[in-house]
Amino acid sequence: MRLTLGLLVLTAAALAQPPRPAAPPKSPKDGAPVDLTGYWVSIVTEDWRWRMVTPLKGDSASVPVNAAARKIIDAWDPAKDEAAGQQCKAYGAPAVMRIPGRLHITWQDDNTLKIETDAGTQTRLFHFNGKAPERAEPSWQGYSVANWERPIRPPEASGLGVQRVGNNGRSLEVVTTQLRPGYLRKNGVPYSSNAVVNEYYDRHKEPNGDEYFTVTTVVTDPEYLAVPFVTSTDFRREADGAKFSPTPCTAQ
């Protein structure tokens, strides 16, 4: 009887204890599953003729353009873009990661990842824990909403049928809207203000110690594309910013 009463007293005392406060959730910066900060240089191993030089007028090969886009492609005139102050039309969010150059990635604050490009001197802001405003002034980089994509299978899972999500099992997912109309390539292949850009950033490391990230970009634009346009672009980490050299946009 005494034992039973003692257990009841201890149980009652335990129940009377106030619950421990939950630990505050980590910020996107503190909870980042991978580190993308630092200096990076683009590695051009494909699409050389469209990335390293300005393609010839009318060359839209591999971009799934429709008839409306073809009219704009055939009318492209870089001199007119320059005269109109539109030199940055190929440096918007749908295309800037494909332009050869260097990036500097930092955290602007605990909820905002910042990417600065030396090609075109552009700044992209990835906003975590939020959504795009209903109305905002369209811009070359638009408004980007980001989140850390989690594995859809437990990390300890193995064997056949395990679905890989990112090279480290996790990646950064970014959705960009509210864009100014621009070019997917410097020779006037267009995207409209209704374009939506989905990006997936995967970080990985080679056996020799070199660090890379790959960004898969999906541009959806019913106005000018018959189907989404998909590209995959690689960047290698650099030791410092010694070679980071901001240059202005060019129309050619």
C-alpha positions in Angstrom: 0.0 0.0 0.0 2.8 2.4 1.0 4.6 1.6 -2.3 1.4 2.3 -4.3 0.8 5.6 -2.5 4.4 6.6 -3.1 4.1 6.0 -6.8 0.9 8.0 -6.9 2.6 10.9 -5.2 5.6 10.8 -7.6 3.3 10.6 -10.6 1.2 13.5 -9.4 4.3 15.5 -8.8 5.6 14.7 -12.3 2.3 15.7 -13.8 2.3 19.0 -11.9 5.7 20.0 -13.4 5.3 22.6 -16.1 6.2 21.4 -19.6 9.7 22.3 -20.8 9.6 25.0 -23.4 10.3 23.8 -26.9 13.6 24.8 -28.4 13.1 27.7 -30.9 13.3 26.5 -34.5 16.6 27.1 -36.3 16.7 29.9 -38.8 17.3 28.9 -42.5 20.9 30.0 -42.1 21.5 28.0 -38.9 19.6 25.0 -40.1 21.1 24.8 -43.6 21.8 21.2 -44.5 24.6 22.3 -46.9 26.9 25.3 -47.1 26.7 27.2 -50.4 28.5 30.3 -49.2 31.8 31.4 -50.7 33.2 32.1 -54.2 32.3 29.9 -57.1 33.3 29.8 -60.8 31.1 28.3 -63.6 32.4 25.2 -65.3 31.4 25.1 -69.0 31.4 21.6 -70.2 28.4 21.8 -72.5 26.5 24.3 -74.7 29.8 26.0 -75.5 28.4 27.7 -78.7 25.5 29.3 -76.8 27.3 30.2 -73.6 30.9 31.2 -74.4 30.0 33.4 -77.4 26.8 35.2 -78.5 24.9 32.8 -80.7 24.2 33.7 -84.3 20.9 35.6 -84.9 18.1 33.1 -85.2 19.9 30.2 -83.4 17.4 28.9 -80.9 18.5 25.2 -81.1 17.6 23.1 -78.0 15.2 25.8 -76.7 11.6 24.7 -77.1 10.3 28.0 -78.5 6.9 28.5 -80.1 5.8 30.6 -83.1 5.4 33.8 -81.0 9.0 33.5 -79.8 10.3 32.9 -83.3 9.1 36.4 -84.4 11.1 38.0 -81.6 14.2 35.9 -82.3 14.2 36.9 -85.9 13.8 40.6 -85.1 16.6 40.7 -82.5 18.8 43.7 -82.8 21.4 44.3 -80.0 21.9 47.9 -81.1 18.3 48.6 -80.3 18.6 47.0 -76.9 21.7 49.1 -76.1 19.9 52.3 -77.3 17.0 51.5 -75.0 19.2 50.8 -72.0 18.2 47.1 -72.1 21.7 45.6 -72.1 20.7 43.3 -69.1 17.9 41.4 -70.9 20.1 38.2 -70.9 21.1 38.6 -67.3 17.7 37.9 -65.6 17.1 35.0 -63.3 16.0 32.6 -66.0 19.4 32.9 -67.8 22.1 34.5 -65.5 23.4 31.3 -64.1 24.2 30.1 -67.6 26.5 33.1 -68.3 30.1 32.1 -67.7 31.5 34.0 -64.6 31.9 33.9 -60.9 29.5 34.0 -58.0 29.8 35.3 -54.4 27.2 33.6 -52.1 26.6 35.0 -48.6 23.8 35.3 -46.1 22.3 38.8 -46.2 20.5 37.9 -42.9 19.2 34.7 -41.2 16.4 34.3 -43.7 17.9 35.6 -47.0 20.6 34.0 -49.1 22.3 36.4 -51.5 24.0 35.5 -54.8 26.1 38.2 -56.5 27.4 37.6 -60.1 30.4 39.3 -61.5 29.0 38.8 -65.0 26.5 41.7 -65.4 26.9 42.7 -61.7 23.6 41.2 -60.7 22.3 40.4 -57.2 19.8 37.6 -56.4 18.0 37.3 -53.1 16.5 34.0 -52.0 13.8 34.6 -49.3 13.1 31.8 -46.9 10.0 31.5 -44.6 7.8 33.5 -46.8 5.9 33.9 -50.1 6.1 36.3 -53.0 4.1 39.5 -52.5 0.9 39.6 -54.6 2.1 42.7 -56.4 5.7 43.9 -56.8 7.6 45.8 -59.4 9.0 43.3 -62.0 12.7 43.1 -62.1 15.5 41.2 -63.9 15.9 38.9 -60.8 12.2 38.9 -59.8 11.2 37.6 -56.4 12.7 34.3 -55.3 11.1 32.1 -52.5 13.5 29.4 -51.2 13.4 26.4 -48.9 15.7 23.6 -48.0 14.3 20.5 -49.7 14.3 17.5 -47.3 14.7 13.8 -48.2 11.4 12.0 -49.0 12.9 8.8 -47.6 14.6 8.3 -44.2 18.4 9.0 -44.3 19.1 5.5 -43.1 17.1 3.9 -45.9 19.2 1.9 -48.4 18.9 -0.7 -51.1 16.8 -0.9 -54.3 14.1 1.7 -54.7 15.6 4.4 -52.6 15.0 7.7 -54.3 17.9 10.1 -54.3 17.0 13.7 -53.6 20.1 15.9 -54.2 23.7 14.8 -54.3 23.8 15.0 -50.5 20.2 13.8 -50.2 19.1 17.4 -49.8 19.0 20.5 -52.0 18.0 24.1 -52.1 14.8 24.7 -54.0 14.0 28.2 -55.3 10.9 29.5 -57.2 11.2 32.9 -58.9 8.4 35.0 -60.3 7.6 38.7 -61.0 10.2 39.0 -63.8 10.8 41.6 -66.4 10.7 40.2 -69.9 14.2 39.2 -71.1 16.3 36.7 -73.0 17.1 33.1 -72.3 20.2 33.6 -74.6 22.0 36.7 -75.6 20.7 36.4 -79.2 17.1 37.3 -78.3 15.5 34.0 -77.4 12.8 35.5 -75.2 11.0 34.8 -72.0 7.9 36.7 -70.8 6.9 38.5 -67.6 4.8 35.4 -66.9 7.8 33.0 -66.8 8.3 30.9 -63.7 11.8 29.7 -62.8 12.3 26.6 -60.6 15.8 25.9 -59.5 17.4 23.0 -57.5 20.8 23.5 -56.0 22.9 20.4 -55.1 26.3 20.5 -53.5 28.8 17.7 -53.8 32.5 16.9 -53.3 34.9 15.0 -55.6 37.4 12.4 -54.3 40.3 14.9 -54.9 38.6 17.4 -52.5 37.2 19.8 -55.1 33.8 21.1 -54.1 31.0 21.8 -56.6 27.4 22.7 -56.8 25.0 22.0 -59.6 21.9 24.1 -60.3 19.1 22.5 -62.4 16.9 25.3 -63.8 13.4 24.8 -65.2 11.9 27.7 -67.0 8.1 27.5 -67.7 6.7 30.1 -70.0 3.4 29.3 -71.9 3.8 32.6 -73.8 7.0 31.7 -75.6 7.9 28.0 -74.7 6.1 25.0 -76.0 7.3 23.0 -73.0 9.6 23.9 -70.0 13.2 24.6 -70.8 15.6 22.6 -68.6 19.3 23.2 -68.1 21.9 22.0 -65.6 24.9 24.2 -64.7 28.0 23.4 -62.6 30.1 25.6 -60.4 33.4 24.9 -58.6 34.4 26.5 -55.3 37.3 28.9 -55.3 39.6 29.6 -52.4 38.8 33.3 -52.3 37.5 36.2 -54.3 40.8 37.2 -56.0 39.3 36.5 -59.5 35.9 37.9 -58.8 35.6 40.8 -61.2 32.3 42.5 -61.6 31.6 43.7 -65.2 28.5 45.5 -66.6 25.9 43.8 -68.8 26.5 43.7 -72.5 23.9 43.2 -75.3 26.2 41.2 -77.5 
